[in-house]
């Protein structure tokens, strides 16, 4: 047997907004006015699911943003890039001292050759 939807009055919505929203986050709730159903409040996830199921466009603002995950990539010059601030400081120190000039020139030549092939 299907259970009845949770229902709140418009006065409940004003006085107990947090409770109404929390309930709508769990399941759709009916909002009534003068004893008559007027609106149904659903979570964003449920709304997006319903829009997709109906083949309708989902407003971009409702599409969850995926977190950006940055993974340390191996550096051609051998710097530890797990801590980017420390790597940048070390690179700057090495560049100013000239201690990596030969390796930097070799890496620049390699990268330039990649782009030179793409221009043709």
Secondary structure, DSSP 8 states (H G I E B T S, - for coil): -----EEEEHHHHHH-HHHHHHHHHHS-EEEEETTEEEEEE--HHHHHHHHHHTT----GGGS------------TT----SSHHHHHHHHHHHHHHTTTHHHHHHHHHHHHHHHHHHH-
